[in-house]
Amino acid sequence: MAEWRLLSERRLVPLIGALMAGLLLSELDQSMVAAALPSIVADLDGVGNLMWVNTSYLLAATAVLPLYGALGDRHGRRPVIIGALLAIMIGSVLGGLASDMAVLILARVVQGLGAGGMLVLVQASVADVLPVRDRAPVMSVIGAVFAAGALGGPLIGGWLAEGPGWRWIFWINLPVGVIALIACRRLLPRPEVSYPLPPVRAADLLPIRLFADRTFALVAVAGLVLGLAMFGSVGYLPTYLQLSLGLSPAEAGLWMLTLVAGLAVGTLGSARVVSRTGVYRPLPITGAVLAAAALALLSQLPGGVSVPVVGGCFVLLGLGIGLAWEVLVVMVQNTVSQERVGAATALNGFSREVGVLLGSALVGGLVSAGLSAGSDPMTTFGGAFAGLAMVALVAAAMLLGVRRRPLSTSQPATGSLTAAMEER
């Protein structure tokens, strides 16, 4: 078991910046490539393997989430984060040099193996240096970075594909990755590990027993359900704007910023409430209800509706996501001891990513079937949105069963935030 020393306050901000850079890489690697797929397929003559370019990345990232949580708890976050960043960079080099689809898919698997680590380890590293109640503002920044990568990636990827070329989607990862790597190596606390370490058990990699805690179980499963509802819809909103409202790809990207605005208000507002008052339980419930309302409104919009009306629904959806998504992580971490925070964060992240995958597959299947059958795009998307609204309400009902539990204000490890770390 590793015992962490806390960072001094003067080191905390640059460390969080470095972790955000690594997280941004992992999200951009997914969204930029999706936008450049037509160019990639045309260049490498691989239309038959098109679906595997992103699917291989998502599967690899999701599969290793529990492993990273266990490794971080066992060996400390620092060496494991460095390994994850190196995997992203190696995969980027392979992708930039890919001569055919087989090599490209291999590169995406390697990138995904690293990206899965960043999704878990960034949140767990925050837990290593801040008490539970003080984590909400940082978690809101994590949510904002995640959203920026998800929504800004298609714009950057499309621009690179049309300009310098799609290979630059991979090459631009290297300088950002190097900066994040150096900063994490210098700033992350060095763990003190007692040897010999006990053997790794299957329960350490996928600690299902955490579900014995009622709060953990409800929050983790509600996160899966919300991931299905929220991100099953978000991934197809640009397509909805183009097919249903006739917008160009650039116009659709700009109107997606309305969702970003709502998300920013939700994440910053929820962080302020949690850090100042310690109240957290009503926030994800409210967020789930607002997301359900936004999806229900979108499902009822008539053909020919004005774009600003749709933008208003997007703001409401973003607000709901912002109120719920990162607060759920804080709730999960508050249910376990510091020694298990990595495993708990990883298992919760695994549950959420399963929901995201299911939502993406479900909405994609419904939309593809409807359009193939000749249905009107507005009607097709409306049916999908209506179903997702009901799913979001199910998540809200589950969260009503979470018992109130005060957020811990104690330091997560020996020391205080004002104690400078001397050893390097």
N, C-alpha and C positions, 0 to 999 in steps of 0.2 A: 504494500500500500504506500502511496506517495503522500508526503506531507509538504504542503506548499507554503512558501513565504510570499506575502503580499507585495505587490509593486508599490512604489511611492507614487503619489499623485502626479508628479511631473513626468513619470514614465507611462501613466495609464492612458493618456490621450493618444500618444503616438502608437502605442500597442494596439489600441482599438482601431486606429486608422489602418494599421498593417493587416489586422484580421479582416476588416471590411474589404480591403483590396483583394484578399484571397477569396472571400465569399463572392465578391463581384465577379471574379474570374469564373467561378464555378457556374454562376447563373448565366453570364454572357455566353459561355461555351455552349449552352443549350439554346438560347434564344437567337443568337446571331447565326448559327448554322442553319436553323430552321428557315430563316429568311433567305438564305443563299442557296437552298437546296436545288432550285431549278438550274442555276449556273453550275453547281457542282456536278449534278447528274449529266448535264450536257457535255461538260468537259471530260468526265471520266467514263461516259457511256455506261451508266449503271442504273437505269430507271428501274430495273427489276429488283434492286436492293435498296431502293429509296427509303423505305420505311425503317430499315435497320440503322440508318445513320443516326437518328435521334433515339430510337428505341433501345439500341445497344448502350447508349450513354445513360439513359434513365434507369435501365435494368441494373447496370453495373453500380451506379451511384446508390440505388436503393438497397441492393443486396449487401453492401459493406457497411451500412449505417450502424448496425449493432456491434460489428467487429471493432470499429473505431472507438465506440463508447467504452468497450471493455479494455482496449489497449491504452486509451487515455487514462482510465482509472488505475491501470496496472503500472504503466511506465511513465506517467506524466504526460501532460498535453504537449509539451515543447517538442520532443523528438517525433511524435506522431504527426503533428501539424507540419513539420518540416518534410516528412515523408509524403504527406498528401500534396503539398505544393510541388514537390519534385515530380510526382506522378502526373500532375496537370501539365507541367512544363515539358516532360518527356512526350506525353501524348500530343502536345501542341507541335512539337518538332516533327513527329511522325505524320501528323495531319498536314502540315505545311509541305512536306516532301512526298505525300501520297501520290503514287502513279496509277492506282486503280482503286476500285471500291473496296476490295478486300483489305488493303492497307489502311484505307480511311476508316473503315469500321473498327479495325484493330486499334487505331489511334483513338477513336471515340470511346472504346472500352477502357483504355488506359486513362484517358481524361476523366471518365466517370468514376473510376476507382479512386482518384484523387478528390474529385468534387464531392463525393459522398462524405469524405472526411471533413471537408470544410463546413458542410451543412451542420454537422454535429459539434465539431470541436470549437468553432467560434462561440457557440452558445455555452458550451461547457467551460471554456476559458474565462468567459465573463463571470461564471459562477465561482471560479477559483479566486477572483480578486475583489468581488463585491458581495455584500450581504444581499439576501433575497429582495428586501424591500427597495434597495438602491439599484436593482438591475433593470427595472422597467424602462428608464430613459435610454439605456444602452440597447435594450432589446427593441425599442422603437426604431433606433437607428438601423439595427439589423434588418428589421422589416422594410424600412425605406430603401436600403441598399438592394434587398431582394427584389422589391417592386421595380426599382430603377433598372436593374438588369433584365428583368422579365419584359418590361414594356419598352425600354430603350434599345434592347438588343436587336429587335427586328429592324429598326431604323438604321443602326450602325451596320448590321450585316448586309442589308440591302444596298447601302451606299458603297461599302467595300466591294461587294460583288459586281456592281456596275462600274466602279472606278478602278482602284488598284488591282482588283482581282480577289477571288474568294479565298485564296491561300493566306491573305493578310488577316483573315479572321483568326487564324492560328498563330501567325507571327507576332501579332500585337500582344499576345499573352505573355511573351517572354520578358520584356522589360518590367511590366507590372509584377510578374511573378518573382523576378529577381529582387525587386524592392521589398515585396512582402516577405520573401524568404530571409533576407538580411535583417529586416526589422524584427521578425518573430524570433530569430536566433539570438538577437541581442537583448530583446526586451522581455520575452516570456520567462517566468521564474523557472529556475532549475529545480527539479524535484529531488528530494532525498529519498531514495528507494532502499528498503531493507532487503538484503539477500540472505539466503536464497528465496526466490519467489515461489509461491505455491503453484502447482500445475494448473493450467487453464482447463476449466470445465465448460461443458456445453451451456450450462446455466449462466456462466459469466458472459458468453457471447450473445445469448438471447434470454435475458433474465425475466422469463414469463412470470415468475413469482411476484414481481412488482405489481401485477394486476390484482394481487390479493388485497392491496390497499384500495378502498372504495373510491377515494378521490382520484388517485392515479388512473384507475380503470376508466372512470367516467370521463375524465379529461382527455385521456389518450384516444378513446373510442370516439368521443365527440370531435376531436381533432381530425380523425380519419373521415368522419361524416362531413365536417365542414370543408375539408380539403376537396372532397368529391364535389360538393355543391359550389364552392367559391371558385376553385381553380379549374374545375371542369367547364365553367362558363367563361372565365377570363381568357383562357387560351384560344377561344373561338370568337371573341368579340370583334377583333379586326376583320375576320372573315364575314361576320354578321353585318358589319358596317358596309363592307364592299358589295356583298351580294344583295342585301335587303334594301340598302339606301343608295346604292350606286356610287359610293365614294371611291376615290382613287386610293392606292396603298398609302401614299403620303398623307392624304387627308384623314384616312382612318387612323394612322399613327398619331396625328395631332389631336384628334378627338379622344384618343385613349388617355391623353393627359388629364382629362376630367376625372377619370378613375384615380389617377395618381394624386390629384388634389384632394379628393375625399379620403384616400388612404393616408395622406400626410396628416390631415386634421385628426383622423382617428387614432393613429399611432402616437402622435405627440400629445393629444388630449388624454389618452389612456395612461401614458407614461406619467404625466403630471398628476393625475388623480392617484395612481398607485403610490408614487414616491412621496406625495404630500400627506395622504390620508391613510394609506395601507388598505384601502377598500379596493377589491379587485373582482369579486364574484359577479356583480351585476354587469360588468363590462362585456365579457364574451357572450353573455346571454343577450344583451342589447344588440351587440354586433351581429349575432346570428339572425335575430328578428329583422334588423334593418336590411341585411343581405337578402333574406327571404322576401321582404317587401319590394326591394329593387328588382329581383328576378320575376316576381309576380307582375309588377308593372310592365316590365319588358315583354312578358308573354302576352299581354293584352293590347299592346300598341297596334293600331291599324296601319295598313299600307299607306304610304305617302306621308307618314308622320315627319315632323320637322326634326332636323338633327339636334338642335338644342334640347328638345324634350328627351331624346335618347341620352344626351350628355348629362342631363339632370339625374337620370336613373343610374348612370355610371358613377356619378359623384356619391350617390346613396350607397351603391354597392361597395365602392372603395372605403367609405366611412365604416361600413359594417365589418369589412375585412380588417381595417386598422384597429378597431376596438377589440377584436377577438384574437387575432392570430398570435401575436407575441406574448400577450398576457397569459395565454394557455401554457406557454413554456415556463413562465415564472411559477404558475400554479403547480406544474409537474415537479419542478425542482424543489419546491417548498415541501413536498411530501417525503423526501428521502434525506438521508444523511449526506454529508459532504463526500464521503468515500464512494457513494453510489450515484453521484450527480451525473457523471458521464454516461453510465449505463442507462439511467432514467431518461436523460436527454436523447440518447441514441434510440432507445425503444420508442419514445414518443415521436421522434422524427421519422422513424421507420413507419409507424402507423399513419402519420400524416402523408408521407410520400406514397404509400399504398393508396390512400384516398385520392391523391392527385392523379395517380396513374389510372385508377378506376374511373374517375370523373372524365378525364381526357378521352379514354377509350369509349365510355358510354355516350358522351356527347358526339364524339366523332362518328360513332356507328349510327346514332339516330339521324344526324345531319346527312351523312352519306346516303343512308337508305331513303330518306325523304326526298333529297334532291334527285337521286337516281330514279325514283318513281314519278318524277315530274311535279312534285309539290312546289308551291310558291315558297321562296326562301323565308319570307316573314312568318309564314305559317309553320314551316319546319322548325325554325329556331324558337318560335313561340312555344311549341310543344315541349321542346327540350328545357327551356327556361322555367316553364310551369312545373315540370317534374323536379328540377333542382331547387325550386322554392320550397317544395314540400320536404325535401331532404334537409335543407337548412333549418326548418322548423323542428324536425326531429332532433337535430343537434342541440337546439335551444332547450327542448324539453329534457334532454339528458343532462345538460348543465344545471338545470334547476335542482337536480338531485345531489349536487356537490355540497358537502357540508362546509360551513364557514370555518376557516382555520387561519389564525393570525399569521402574517408574513414575518419570517425571522428577520431581526435587525442585528443579529450577532455576526461577527466577522467569520468568513468561511474557513479561515486557517489561522495559525499562530501569527500574531503581529497586528499591525494596523495600517491603514492606508497611508499614514504619514511616515511610516518606517521605511527608510530608503533601503533598497537592496544593494548591498556592497559587492557581493561576489559576481564576477563576470569571467 
